Amino acid sequence: MKLLRVGPAGAERPAVLGPDGAAYDLSGYTREIDGAFLAGLDGAGSTALAAALAAGCLPRLDLDGQRIGAPVARPGKVVGIGLNYRDHAAEAGAAVPSEPVVFLKPADTVVGPYDEVLVPRGGDKTDYEVELAVVIGRTARYLEDHRAAAAAIAGYAAVNDVTERSFQLERGGQWAKGKSAETFTPLGPWLVTPDELGDPQRLGLRLWVNGEQRQDGSTADMIFPVLELVRYVSHFMVLSPGDVIITGTPAGVTTGRPGTPFLRPSDVVELEVDGLGRQRQVLGKA
């Protein structure tokens, strides 16, 4: 299934895309696509929703002119993974990590896939990172193996891990400073359930700035694959339904392209991940 949220910020309506590509309203089925809903999708909940969609019991929802929000409402936390592609580690001049590099982003950085991204005040090196996001659907703590990790995943989404490099690299060396500005985690447009997406390690990721392609990678090149990341992170913090793990970016970020200008207000960033849809953001100023 492809789940999405439609409408003004703070008043989104839950929806699902049908096999015909049309959107169908889930308001009569659930109030929100949040942690509680995702936890209920496990097993019978998913079967019931699929049956309602197949039976034509859900009203059609017109998407024309509608804002698409992030596909998960109010995630508890966003867990970032750094330097998870060998080519990106190389362009950053960093050694390939022996364990995943883990950082946190505030949950309120999450916005819709077409919402404006704001260059923060005092920032002059705003950068992009196309990534695969993993959405948790079951409480996960001290997971033993990859099978348990797979059972904890509700779905996947495309994400842009926007970063202010001057804050990250020149203001005391703390990643959180560069990752935490408002609007810095555009997510969506859809949450795609694992049964529909298939193998998460065979997805292409691409990103353009003002029509120029900057990134072109594959999740096959991750250092630590998705299931290992979920298992690993669960040994350092409890993962709850609705939490999001963003899994790293391939090469091509601005810091790895000498002479390439960083993002400025009015720039247009577009990105896509195979099977997970496409995003488009216009840069503004905080």
C-alpha positions in Angstrom: 0.0 0.0 0.0 0.9 3.6 -0.5 -0.3 5.8 2.3 -0.3 9.6 2.3 -1.7 12.6 4.1 -3.5 15.4 2.2 -4.4 19.0 3.1 -3.1 22.1 5.0 -0.3 21.7 7.5 -1.8 20.5 10.8 -5.1 19.5 9.2 -4.1 16.7 6.8 -6.5 14.0 5.9 -5.2 10.3 5.7 -5.5 8.6 2.4 -4.3 5.6 0.4 -3.5 5.2 -3.3 -5.4 2.5 -5.0 -4.2 0.2 -7.8 -5.7 2.7 -10.3 -3.4 5.5 -9.0 -6.3 7.4 -7.5 -6.4 8.5 -3.9 -9.0 7.3 -1.4 -10.0 8.9 1.8 -9.2 7.0 5.0 -10.9 9.5 7.3 -13.7 7.0 8.1 -11.1 4.4 8.8 -8.6 6.3 10.9 -8.1 9.9 12.1 -4.4 9.9 11.4 -1.5 8.0 9.9 0.5 8.0 13.1 2.3 5.6 15.4 -0.9 4.0 16.7 -2.3 3.5 13.2 0.9 2.0 11.9 1.1 -0.4 14.9 -2.4 -1.5 14.0 -1.4 -2.2 10.4 0.4 -5.3 11.6 -1.5 -8.4 10.5 -5.3 -8.0 10.6 -5.3 -4.3 10.3 -3.5 -4.3 7.0 -5.8 -7.1 5.7 -8.9 -5.1 6.6 -7.7 -1.9 5.0 -6.7 -3.8 1.8 -10.2 -5.4 1.7 -11.9 -2.1 2.2 -10.0 -0.6 -0.7 -10.6 -3.6 -3.0 -14.3 -3.6 -2.2 -14.7 0.1 -3.2 -15.8 1.1 0.3 -13.5 4.2 0.5 -14.5 7.5 -1.0 -12.3 8.9 -3.8 -10.3 11.9 -2.9 -9.4 14.6 -5.5 -5.7 15.5 -5.2 -5.9 18.4 -7.7 -4.5 21.6 -6.0 -4.1 19.8 -2.7 -1.1 20.0 -0.5 0.6 16.6 0.3 1.9 16.4 3.8 4.5 14.1 5.3 3.1 10.6 5.2 3.6 10.1 9.0 2.0 12.4 11.5 4.0 13.5 14.6 6.9 11.0 14.5 8.4 10.6 17.9 12.0 11.0 16.7 14.0 11.0 13.5 17.2 9.0 13.7 19.9 9.9 11.2 22.7 7.7 9.9 25.8 9.4 8.6 28.5 8.3 6.1 26.5 5.1 5.1 27.7 5.0 1.5 31.3 4.4 0.6 31.4 7.0 -2.2 29.9 9.6 0.2 32.5 8.8 2.9 35.2 9.2 0.3 34.0 12.6 -1.0 33.8 13.7 2.7 37.4 12.6 3.3 36.2 10.3 6.0 37.2 6.7 6.8 34.5 4.1 6.2 32.9 3.7 9.6 33.3 0.4 11.5 29.8 0.9 13.1 26.9 3.1 12.0 27.2 6.8 12.7 24.0 7.8 14.5 22.6 11.2 15.2 19.1 12.6 16.0 17.1 15.3 14.2 14.1 17.0 15.9 10.8 15.5 14.8 9.4 19.0 14.1 11.9 19.3 11.2 9.6 17.0 9.2 7.6 18.7 6.5 5.8 17.7 3.4 7.7 16.7 0.2 6.7 19.9 -1.7 6.9 22.3 1.2 9.3 25.3 1.2 12.7 24.6 2.7 14.1 27.6 4.6 17.8 28.6 4.6 18.4 29.3 8.4 19.5 32.7 9.6 23.3 32.8 9.7 23.5 29.9 7.3 25.4 30.1 4.1 26.2 26.5 3.2 22.8 24.8 3.0 23.1 21.3 1.4 20.8 18.5 0.2 20.9 14.7 0.8 18.5 12.3 -0.9 17.9 9.3 1.3 15.8 6.3 2.0 13.7 6.7 5.1 12.5 3.7 7.2 9.3 4.1 9.2 8.9 1.9 12.3 5.6 0.1 13.0 6.3 -1.9 16.1 8.1 -1.1 19.3 11.7 -2.3 18.8 14.3 -2.7 21.6 17.4 -4.9 21.6 16.4 -6.7 18.4 18.3 -9.9 18.0 18.5 -10.3 14.3 17.5 -9.0 10.9 14.3 -11.1 10.9 13.1 -9.2 14.0 14.2 -5.9 12.4 12.1 -6.6 9.3 9.0 -7.3 11.5 9.5 -3.8 13.1 9.2 -1.9 9.8 5.9 -0.3 8.7 7.2 1.1 5.5 9.5 3.3 3.6 9.6 6.8 2.2 11.8 9.2 0.3 13.5 12.0 2.4 15.7 15.0 1.9 18.1 15.3 4.9 18.8 19.0 4.5 21.9 20.1 6.3 23.5 23.5 7.1 27.2 22.6 6.7 28.5 25.8 8.3 26.7 24.9 11.5 27.7 21.2 11.2 31.3 21.7 10.5 32.3 25.1 11.6 30.4 25.7 14.8 31.9 23.2 17.2 31.6 20.0 15.2 28.2 18.9 16.3 26.0 17.3 13.7 22.8 18.2 15.4 23.5 21.9 14.9 23.6 21.4 11.1 20.6 19.0 10.9 18.0 20.6 13.2 16.7 23.8 11.5 13.0 24.1 10.7 11.8 22.4 7.5 15.1 20.3 7.2 13.4 16.9 6.8 11.0 16.9 3.8 9.4 13.4 3.9 7.2 11.6 1.4 5.1 11.8 -0.7 4.1 8.3 0.3 4.7 5.7 2.9 5.0 2.4 1.0 4.5 -0.8 2.9 7.3 -3.4 2.7 5.2 -5.9 0.7 4.7 -3.4 -2.1 8.2 -1.9 -2.2 10.1 -5.2 -2.2 13.9 -5.3 -1.6 15.0 -1.9 0.0 18.6 -2.6 -1.1 17.8 -2.3 -4.8 16.5 1.3 -5.0 17.9 4.1 -7.1 18.2 7.5 -5.6 18.5 10.7 -7.6 18.6 14.5 -6.9 18.6 17.6 -9.1 19.2 21.3 -8.2 17.8 23.8 -10.7 17.5 21.0 -13.2 21.2 19.8 -12.9 21.6 16.3 -11.6 23.8 16.2 -8.5 23.2 12.7 -7.1 22.7 9.3 -8.7 23.1 6.3 -6.4 21.7 3.0 -5.2 20.8 1.6 -1.8 22.8 -1.4 -2.9 25.9 0.6 -2.1 25.0 1.1 1.6 27.7 0.2 4.0 25.2 -0.9 6.6 21.9 -2.2 5.1 18.5 -1.3 6.3 17.8 -4.3 8.5 21.2 -4.0 10.2 20.5 -0.3 10.9 17.2 -1.0 12.5 18.7 -3.9 14.6 21.7 -1.8 15.6 19.8 1.4 16.5 17.4 -0.7 18.7 20.4 -1.5 21.0 20.9 2.2 21.8 17.4 3.5 22.0 13.8 2.2 22.0 12.2 2.6 18.5 8.5 3.3 18.7 5.8 3.1 16.0 6.0 6.2 13.9 9.7 6.8 14.4 11.7 7.4 11.3 15.3 6.3 10.5 17.0 8.1 7.6 19.7 5.8 6.2 22.4 8.0 4.6 23.1 9.6 1.3 25.2 8.6 -1.8 27.9 10.8 -3.2 27.2 14.1 -4.9 26.4 16.5 -2.0 27.7 20.1 -2.4 30.6 19.6 0.0 31.8 16.8 -2.3 31.7 19.0 -5.5 34.4 21.7 -5.3 33.3 25.0 -6.8 29.6 24.1 -6.7 27.4 26.7 -4.9 25.4 25.8 -1.9 21.6 26.2 -1.9 20.2 29.7 -1.9 16.7 31.1 -1.7 14.7 30.5 -4.9 16.8 27.4 -5.8 14.7 24.3 -6.7 15.6 20.8 -5.4 14.0 17.8 -6.9 14.6 14.2 -5.8 13.2 10.7 -6.2 13.7 7.2 -4.9 12.6 4.2 -6.9 9.1 3.1 -5.9 8.7 5.9 -3.4 7.8 8.9 -5.5 9.3 12.3 -6.2 9.8 15.5 -4.1 10.2 19.2 -5.1 11.2 22.0 -2.8 11.8 25.7 -3.5 14.2 27.3 -1.1 13.2 30.3 1.0 14.7 32.3 3.8 14.0 32.0 7.5 
